[in-house]
Structures are given as structure tokens and as C-alpha cells.
Amino acid sequence: MSKAAEKRLPAPGAPGAAGTAGAPGTPGAPEASSAPDPGRWKALVFIALAQLMVVLDATIVNIALPSAQQDLGISDGNKQWVITAYALAFGGLLLFGGRIADLWGRKRTFVTGLIGFAAASAIGGAASGEAMLLGARALQGAFGALLAPAALSLLAVTFSDAKERAKAFGIFGAIAGGGGAVGLILGGFLTEYLDWRWTFFVNIPFAVVAALGAYFVIREPAAGRNRSALDIPGVVLSTLGLVSLVYGFTRAESDGWSHPVTVTLFVAAAVLLVLFTVVESRVKAPLLPLRVVTNRNRAGVYLSLGLAIIAMFGLFLFLTYYLQVVQGYSPVRTGFAFLPMIAGMITGSTQIGARLMTRVPPRYLMGPGFLVAAVGMLLLTRLDLGSSYAGVILPGQLLLGLGMGTAFMPAMSLATFGIEPRDAGVASAMVNTSQQVGGAIGTALLNTIAASATTSYLASHAATAGGDAQLLQMRALVAGFSSAIWWAVGILTVAAAIAITLINTGRPGASAGAPGAGGTQGAEADEVQLPVAMH
């Protein structure tokens, strides 16, 4: 795109940044005659509360898992399913959940997801055996897949003013990025001082308050509902394809990349997702309209955000092990050790991203944000047995959080920028899908790299260990973490390059004074740039 064209394009949330000029309920550009929802800031509280619950639930159970395993007699071979059951249901059903929000109504889907999540959490907390716990985790994932895209799409259609939208997405982005670390803190506290069952029960008040608040406060725009029939072949193919992909990475972590089951799952995922693309290009009412993903700006968000999550989830895993196994931290102390990252994310999202989003193009926030996060990761490659928390981990976490928070905020907003209201739910689901798949890849890929580096270190230093096997094991473990974190640095650098290269939505300019102008140009003009079959 030419520089002149870029200058004509409004930033996400700027007046005129709509998929179709004047379309009622279009994120980013309200109708000239429609007044803002007076309860929009109250609505944000309940939407953010629900998002926090979903994000922290991905990590809160990790710390409680050893206690739950011992209490319920779960075998070592099956313990991973407490995590995997949630990930598979959540990742596999996200596109379906996003389209349900478009068809059935975002508010109704949001409230239903909250009620179901609360019920599943109650079952998990009361679990008397392995099967009951695993079933509850799968149910949590299924209702989370309804809830998460509905939350983001509600936010997109509720805030239309540029500055207000920036603030709202700043808060939402900080929660989406920092919720995992909050889960580690809360999980450690609840497990150490109460009981592992409270890592489930704690969701109930979150869900009930958010559901009641949403029911009475949120006012979804009447226009923009997708009335078309549900694409059943698309639902089946996307669900099976995503489940195969996420489970493939899970098996790669435990069994290795060349294991027959792992390879079969990846091949099945590739075949199913290719078939899904073909079906979506031909059916009249697709589950995922290819116009959503072939827009170069949204494609840039999905790719760069997924890569950033790969790096970030890997770091959560390694730092948790480093602090507890190498440094001897308790679960609670480990959780609090992640506070600088949360502080950095909140600052980056609400004080940098939100303030600059309406002034500079999103790529100049996302690209540099990912690079700052990469510098933070680079500091953490210096970890050794005697590393100082204040000298290495604290500054590394602050830079990582600051960069991620700055990048997440415009990414969340841009993912629904210029989208037709009827597609807001499924576009939001794609954000969550990129995060979920990125988390699965990050955990499997970086853990495999770390394990391989640890094994190599043990083999090459066995002769010089001096008989201290435990010291050698610790050094090898840290060497493995450092090798994997180097990979995370590279992945974040690639994410920055993708954001700067693909995302070309410009800052507010001439169109700022003309609401509704240029909306179609700016949002959908790039639809044909990616090599994906279109209908």
C-alpha cells in the first residue's frame, strides 16, 4: 500500500474506521445519530471480570495439580489431562463459540458461558474422582469457548469513540496479558493456605457477579446479528482440526515430535484444516468467512499475537520451575515473583498503548512492543544458579510486561477493527484461537528445546562434575531454560517483524473529521493480499 493510502486510513477506533460506512453497531464507527451506551463503563467491569476468570483459569490449576493428583489418586500418565482436557475443549470449540455469539446474540452467549463456567467449576471443586475432575475441566473449556469471543466482541460493539475505545481495550489487553500471572499468584495462595479445590470454587463468585452485571447492565446493539444458518460441516472440520492440532503439540511435549501418534495428529490437523478452508470458500454461510482472515491487518494480528504467546507461555513455565526448583521458592512466593510482569503489562497497556493508539499507527506500537519484550527475554538468558532476582529477573520481567502490554492493546482492538458486525464474534474467536494454539505450541516446543539442551549439557559435563550429581543436574536444568529462552527471543523478534510488515492501518488523519468516511477503503481494501482461497 502506498504512503498516501496509508495516511488516509484511520486508526482502530478512529472516527470513520468501520467495515461498512454507517453500519449500525460496527466497531469503531457509530451511527451519527446513535448516542453512546450510558452503561458502557459499567459493562466493561463485568466483561473484564469474565476475561480475567477465563485467562487465569489456564494457569491457576497448574500449581494446584500436584495436590489434586495426590488427593484423587490420579496416575502420572493421566495427570496431564487435567490441563489438556481444558485446552482441547477451549481451543477446539472457539470458532464455534464465536459464531454462536454472532447467531444467538453476544450478550446471551456471554451470560450462558458464565453460568456454564460456574457450574463446571463447582463440579471440579467437588470432584470425588479422576473422571469427574477431567469432565469438569472439559466443560470449563467448552463454556470458556462460548464466553471468551463473546466478551471481546461485546467490547468491540460497546465502545465506538476512538479515545474511549483505546482506554477500554487498554484495560482488556492488560487483563488478557497478565491474567496468566495472576493465576499463578492466586493458585499458589489458595493451594498453600486453603485447598486445591478452591482453585475451582474461586471461579463461582467471579462468574456469578459477571453474569448478573452483564444481564442488567450490558446493552447489545440491536443491529448486526447474523441470521444465517449454522455451518455444520465447518463446525465439525474446525473443531476436529483444532483439537488435533492442540493435542498434537501436547503429545509432542510428552512423547516426542517423531512419535507415530504425534505425527498422525499433525497430519490429521493439516488435512482437516485444509478441508475446512475449502468448505468455507464454497458454502453460502461459512462458520469462518475467509474475509475475516484474508485481511492483511487482521492476519498480521493473529500471526504476531500467536507467536508472542508462544514465547510468553514458555517463560511462565521456565520461570516457575526455576524459582521453585532452583531457588527454592514456595508456591505463594513464586506467584508474587511474577508481579513485576503484571505491573509492566498494566503500564504498557493503559499508559502507553491506550494513550498512543489514536496518535500513531498500530504497527508502531506492536512492533516496538514485541522488541522491548524480546530485550526483556534477552536479560533472562543470563539466568544461572546464583542469579539475583533484583539484578536479572526483575528488570527482565518489567521489560517483558511493558512490551507485551504495549503490543497487546492495539492487537486486541485491531482484531475487530473494520469487521462487519455480523462477523464480530468469529473475528474475536480468532484472537483467542491464536492465543490458545500459541500457548500449546509454546509449552510443547520450548519445553522440548529445554529438555534437549539439558540432556546435552549433562552428557558434555558429566566428566567434570566432580561427583556432585545434584549440582550438575541443577546446572543442566538452568542451561536448558537459557537455551529455550534464546529461542523465545527469536520468536518475539519474528512477531515484531510480522507486525511491522503486514499491519498497515494508518494513524488518524484526514478522515478523522468525517465520520463514516473511508471506512470501507480502510478496513477491507486489503482482503486479496493473502494466498487463501476466497469465495
PAGUVO-585268 format. One record per residue (C-alpha): z, y negated, x negated. Coordinates in pm, whole numbers, plus 50000, padded with zeros to 5 digits. Example, Ala and Ser with C-alpha at 12.3 -4.5 7.8 and 13.67 -1.06 7.14 Angstrom:
507805045048770 507145010648633 
% end
This chain:
500005000050000 499174965249875 501844939849783 500624917350061 501044945350312 504484953350178 505614917550229 504534919150592 506744949150663 510244942250796 513254959950650 515084986050860 516884967751131 514964935451087 513544919451400 510204934951472 510944967551289 510104990151577 507875020151610 506195005451914 506504968251979 508734961352273 509584997952340 512914999052524 515675014152315 513595015351998 515905014851694 515594982751504 513904960951767 515454954552107 513564941352401 513584903852406 515274903952744 517924930452676 521394919752567 523314939652305 525724965752436 529114947652453 530914980252368 528794988352064 531554983451804 533965004852003 531195030752029 530845030151650 534515040251612 534015071951814 530635080351660 532095075951310 535155096951401 532925125551514 530785122951199 533905123950981 535075155551157 531765173351103 531395163250737 534955170650630 534825204550802 532215215250547 534855213250270 538295213850435 538235251650480 537335257850113 540835250149990 542435269950276 540235300550222 542495319649977 545445316950219 543345326950521 541885356450330 545335369850243 546765363950590 543915380750780 543105407750524 539535395850463 537855415250182 536475397849872 532975408249979 533315391450318 535305360150229 532115340150162 531155344550528 533915320250629 531765293550459 528355309450514 528725315050892 529265277650942 526405267950709 523895291750866 524605281651225 524715244751140 521625244150919 519595268051133 520145250351464 519905213851356 516315207751464 517035224651795 520135203051839 518185171451760 515515179352017 518155188452278 519605153352227 516155138552296 515565160152603 519015161852759 520395127852658 522175117852338 525505108752497 525675140952700 524755161752394 527295143052182 530175148952423 529205185352477 529085190752100 532545175552059 534105196752334 532495228452195 533575220051841 537165215151957 537135248652140 535675266651838 538315250651614 541085262451847 539705298051830 539525296251449 543085283551417 544375311051647 542275338451479 544065371851461 541445389051250 538345385651036 535775388751318 537495362151530 537595337551238 533935343251142 532835339551505 534755306851533 533105293351219 529635302151354 530495284551682 531685253951490 528355253051311 526365256751635 528195228451811 528055207651492 524265211351506 524355195451853 526825168651755 525515155651419 521965144951516 523205131051849 525705109151659 523125094251424 520515088651696 523145071851920 523945048451635 520245040951589 519685031151953 523005012851995 522624987551709 519424967351716 520354934351548 519464935351176 522814923951036 524884944151282 522764974751218 523354970750844 527134969350892 527154999051131 525055020850903 527185009750608 530265024150775 528395055250886 526905060550539 530305057550371 531715083850604 528745107050561 529025104650184 532815105150145 533765129150423 533475159350195 536025144749953 538315135550246 538085172150349 539345182950006 542365159650033 543205169450390 542605206350324 544915205950022 547665187450209 547535209450518 547375242050319 550175232850080 552625217650328 551785233450664 549505263750710 545805271950664 545425273551043 545915235751059 542605230850878 541135242151213 543665227251454 543305192551296 539785190451443 541075191851802 542615156651820 539575142551635 537205158451887 539215150352199 539655113552109 535975110152014 534785127952332 536945106752564 535955074952384 532265084152394 532395092752765 533965059552866 532545035652604 529095046752485 526205033652693 522955050852603 519765030752674 518075044752984 514595044452832 513335066852556 514375101252690 511875128352601 510935145752927 508585171752781 509205209252792 511155225952512 509015241452238 510435277052239 508175291051959 509145261151746 512855267151814 512595304051714 510505298051399 512515268051274 515875284951335 514885317451165 513165298850880 516105275750808 518645304150838 516585324950591 516365295450350 520075286750359 521145323250342 518695329150055 520475303349843 523835317849941 522715352649829 521205338249510 524635324949417 526355358549468 523625384149383 521225365349154 517795349549202 515835381549135 517805404149372 515455420449629 517415406349924 517315371149778 513575372849712 512915387350061 514875359050225 512945332250035 509585348350117 510575351250484 511705314850488 508395303250338 506305323450586 508365312850889 508345275850796 504585276050729 504065292351070 506375266151220 504235238251071 501065254051211 502615257951557 503915222151555 500445208951472 498955226051779 501475226352064 501475198452322 505215190552298 506395200951947 510035205951853 509405185251538 506425161851586 504775160651245 504515122751276 508265122451204 507945138350859 504495126750752 505555090350750 505945083650377 509135063050418 510985089850612 509605116950381 510995097250087 514405095550254 514515132750336 513435143349985 515565119249783 518645124050001 518355162049984 518135160649603 521125137049578 523195160849793 522265189649559 523825170549269 526835158749466 527855192249617 527625208349275 530005182249138 532565188149417 532595224849322 532905219848945 535475191948955 537645211749197 537635241848964 538075220248653 541095201748792 542815232648934 541915259748681 541645240048356 544025210948417 546435229848647 546385205148939 547855215449275 545555215349583 547025182349704 546775165749364 543195178149333 542335162449668 543825128949570 541975130349238 538755125249441 539995092149589 538095070249337 534825085949452 535675077949815 536635042149721 533345038349534 531345051449830 533035028150077 532494998349845 528875007149772 528045013450136 529844985050312 529924957850042 526644963349857 524284983250078 525204966150406 525064931150256 521734935950080 519874958050329 518364928650518 517554909750196 515814935049970 513524964950029 515444997850077 513885013849768 515574987349552 518924999149687 518255036549696 516525039649356 519095019749153 521895035549361 520865070549260 520505058948897 524055044448895 525265077749036 523365095348755 525215073948497 528495084648658 527395120848628 526435114348266 530015103948190 531265136448340 529145157148099 531805147247840 534425169448007 536385191747769 539745209447773 541725177947695 539695151847883 541675122248011 541475116348386 541565078548337 539075079048048 536405102748181 536865114748540 537955081548697 535055059848572 532565088148635 533715091848995 533735054249057 530125050448938 529025081449128 530625069249450 529355033749408 525785045549352 525775071349630 527335047149880 524745020549799 521895045449842 523225064450147 523485033750368 519815023350370 518795060150369 520655066850695 519135035950856 515615041750727 515595077650857 515415064451214 513595031851137 510365027351332 510775060251515 509825062851880 512945065552098 511835099852225 511955112951865 515225096651752 517255128651790 514945150951591 514485124351320 518275122751290 518395160651274 516025159950976 518545138450784 521265164150850 518875192650767 518045177350427 521785173650361 522615208950474 519815225550278 520625203249980 524255214349991 523265251149998 520825246449709 523315225949507 526105251449540 523845280949451 521615265149186 524225246048988 526785274149011 524185298448874 523375274548587 527085270348510 527725307948515 524765314348283 525915287548038 529455301548044 528175336447962 526035323047676 529005303747534 531215334847543 528555355447366 527905329747092 531565320747023 533255354747056 533355359746679 535055326046615 537635327646895 540445337946664 541835363146911 542725337447181 540675351447469 542165328047730 541315296847527 537775309647473 537385316047846 538535280647931 536185265047677 533295286047807 534095275648164 534045238648074 530825243247874 529255258648185 530385229248401 528965204348150 525575222048140 525295221948519 526295185248540 523455176848297 521095192548550 522705171348823 521955140148613 518295150248602 518175157748975 519595123249059 517025107048831 514235125249018 515785114049351 515655077949227 512005081549123 511065096149465 512865068049649 511145040749446 507715057549464 507495069449826 509545043850014 507525011850057 509054994050355 509384957450258 512094931350298 512154908150599 509564881150571 507064865150799 507764889151082 511434880151097 510784851851326 508624871151562 510464898951731 508234927651810 505514916551573 504084940751335 506244969351448 503524995051466 501974983751141 505184986350951 506575018251089 503715041551142 500815029450927 501605054450651 501535085950865 498495101250694 499675099450335 501295133850303 499445167150283 500835181850605 498625193750891 498735169151181 497975173551547 
% end
